[in-house]
Amino acid sequence: DSDATELHTGIVLQSPRSLPAGRGSAWIGGGWELFKRAPWIWVAITLVYLLLAMASSAIPLAPLAFNLLLPVFTAGLMVGCRTQDRGGELQVAHLFAGFQQRTGVLVAAGALYMGLVLAVMLVMGLLGLLVGVIGSGADGATPETRVLLLLGMLFAASLMLPVVMAFYFAPALLVFHQELGVVEAFKLSFRGCLVNVVPFLVFGLVAFVLSILAVIPFMLGLLVLFPCLFGAIYLAYKEIFLESGVVND
């Protein structure tokens, strides 16, 4: 591609590749194949990750730190997926691989993501407060006013979607491509999701059905589903952003 920019471990396309709808389910299938290569290691990684998340919820301010480190852990899992993709051996230590490279940049990505989420929540909170104030007035709110306010709240909630799109591929882009900054990675991630709306709709539907099935056996299915979904993120990153879908040295 003539307008591609070569970076640290691959080629990031300036115009992310648009893929057919069927790739959405194929990513999950590919994630399953990665899981099958090292199922017990993936289960161990998932358990460690969930234990860290639960432990952080019991300590004051720890959830804030955990959310800041979310891109660091995700980047580590992307490195683990790449290792498997190249025929290497997955290790539990891959969960912490993001602490060995670009940690500061990944934490900055977590801070930006949290800031955007808080901004959306603030807009939703203000609109909710407005609905409450109008509804508690002497005459209450007219049906038309209530509908408009509720539509406003739905619009505010919909703002969370582009935030998620901007963050979705950012950890992989940042850990694999040293020249990318946080804002540039967020922009590329958003564009990659935007031009693949249909595959992501298919991906979301399949993931939703699988998540329902995963929680039936005492939620044990999540120990399989989570690794499959992380593998799917990595495979989608390869196909959307890399020349020929291959990570090059």
Solvent accessible surface area in square Angstrom, and as a share of the most:
residue,aa,sasa,rsa
1,D,104,0.54
2,S,122,0.79
3,D,68,0.35
4,A,31,0.24
5,T,56,0.33
6,E,126,0.56
7,L,22,0.11
8,H,94,0.42
9,T,12,0.07
10,G,3,0.03
11,I,39,0.20
12,V,1,0.01
13,L,7,0.03
14,Q,64,0.29
15,S,66,0.43
16,P,11,0.07
17,R,73,0.27
18,S,78,0.50
19,L,26,0.13
20,P,90,0.57
21,A,40,0.31
22,G,48,0.46
23,R,81,0.30
24,G,0,0.00
25,S,49,0.31
26,A,34,0.26
27,W,2,0.01
28,I,12,0.06
29,G,36,0.34
30,G,18,0.18
31,G,0,0.00
32,W,107,0.37
33,E,82,0.37
34,L,6,0.03
35,F,13,0.05
36,K,98,0.42
37,R,143,0.52
38,A,17,0.13
39,P,47,0.29
40,W,202,0.71
41,I,60,0.30
42,W,2,0.01
43,V,23,0.13
44,A,34,0.26
45,I,3,0.01
46,T,8,0.04
47,L,81,0.40
48,V,46,0.27
49,Y,32,0.12
50,L,54,0.27
51,L,106,0.53
52,L,63,0.31
53,A,30,0.23
54,M,119,0.53
55,A,54,0.42
56,S,14,0.09
57,S,80,0.51
58,A,86,0.67
59,I,100,0.51
60,P,117,0.74
61,L,145,0.72
62,A,19,0.15
63,P,55,0.35
64,L,89,0.44
65,A,48,0.37
66,F,30,0.13
67,N,67,0.34
68,L,47,0.23
69,L,49,0.24
70,L,45,0.22
71,P,0,0.00
72,V,0,0.00
73,F,10,0.04
74,T,14,0.08
75,A,0,0.00
76,G,0,0.00
77,L,3,0.01
78,M,1,0.00
79,V,13,0.07
80,G,0,0.00
81,C,0,0.00
82,R,38,0.14
83,T,33,0.19
84,Q,5,0.02
85,D,50,0.26
86,R,116,0.42
87,G,69,0.66
88,G,39,0.38
89,E,135,0.60
90,L,5,0.02
91,Q,96,0.42
92,V,51,0.29
93,A,60,0.47
94,H,27,0.12
95,L,0,0.00
96,F,78,0.32
97,A,9,0.07
98,G,0,0.00
99,F,82,0.34
100,Q,149,0.66
101,Q,59,0.26
102,R,48,0.18
103,T,39,0.23
104,G,58,0.56
105,V,42,0.24
106,L,0,0.00
107,V,43,0.25
108,A,46,0.35
109,A,0,0.00
110,G,0,0.00
111,A,50,0.38
112,L,61,0.30
113,Y,43,0.16
114,M,32,0.14
115,G,37,0.35
116,L,61,0.31
117,V,30,0.17
118,L,109,0.54
119,A,51,0.39
120,V,10,0.06
121,M,105,0.47
122,L,112,0.56
123,V,60,0.34
124,M,62,0.28
125,G,44,0.42
126,L,103,0.51
127,L,42,0.21
128,G,26,0.25
129,L,117,0.58
130,L,79,0.39
131,V,28,0.16
132,G,42,0.41
133,V,90,0.52
134,I,53,0.27
135,G,26,0.25
136,S,93,0.60
137,G,39,0.37
138,A,114,0.89
139,D,143,0.74
140,G,31,0.30
141,A,19,0.15
142,T,73,0.42
143,P,99,0.62
144,E,118,0.53
145,T,45,0.26
146,R,97,0.35
147,V,83,0.47
148,L,122,0.61
149,L,20,0.10
150,L,95,0.47
151,L,98,0.49
152,G,21,0.21
153,M,53,0.23
154,L,119,0.59
155,F,133,0.55
156,A,0,0.00
157,A,40,0.31
158,S,59,0.38
159,L,57,0.28
160,M,50,0.22
161,L,115,0.57
162,P,50,0.32
163,V,13,0.08
164,V,60,0.35
165,M,24,0.11
166,A,13,0.10
167,F,23,0.10
168,Y,49,0.19
169,F,0,0.00
170,A,0,0.00
171,P,1,0.01
172,A,0,0.00
173,L,0,0.00
174,L,0,0.00
175,V,2,0.01
176,F,2,0.01
177,H,0,0.00
178,Q,63,0.28
179,E,128,0.57
180,L,4,0.02
181,G,33,0.32
182,V,26,0.15
183,V,90,0.52
184,E,79,0.36
185,A,0,0.00
186,F,11,0.05
187,K,126,0.53
188,L,8,0.04
189,S,0,0.00
190,F,64,0.27
191,R,95,0.35
192,G,0,0.00
193,C,9,0.05
194,L,92,0.46
195,V,63,0.36
196,N,1,0.00
197,V,71,0.41
198,V,84,0.48
199,P,3,0.02
200,F,36,0.15
201,L,110,0.55
202,V,44,0.25
203,F,23,0.10
204,G,34,0.33
205,L,120,0.60
206,V,46,0.27
207,A,15,0.12
208,F,127,0.53
209,V,82,0.47
210,L,61,0.31
211,S,36,0.24
212,I,82,0.42
213,L,100,0.50
214,A,9,0.07
215,V,64,0.37
216,I,123,0.62
217,P,60,0.38
218,F,182,0.76
219,M,111,0.50
220,L,107,0.53
221,G,19,0.18
222,L,27,0.14
223,L,32,0.16
224,V,51,0.29
225,L,13,0.06
226,F,60,0.25
227,P,3,0.02
228,C,6,0.04
229,L,40,0.20
230,F,41,0.17
231,G,0,0.00
232,A,1,0.01
233,I,24,0.12
234,Y,0,0.00
235,L,31,0.16
236,A,1,0.01
237,Y,0,0.00
238,K,28,0.12
239,E,40,0.18
240,I,0,0.00
241,F,0,0.00
242,L,0,0.00
243,E,53,0.24
244,S,89,0.58
245,G,13,0.12
246,V,79,0.46
247,V,17,0.10
248,N,64,0.33
249,D,149,0.77
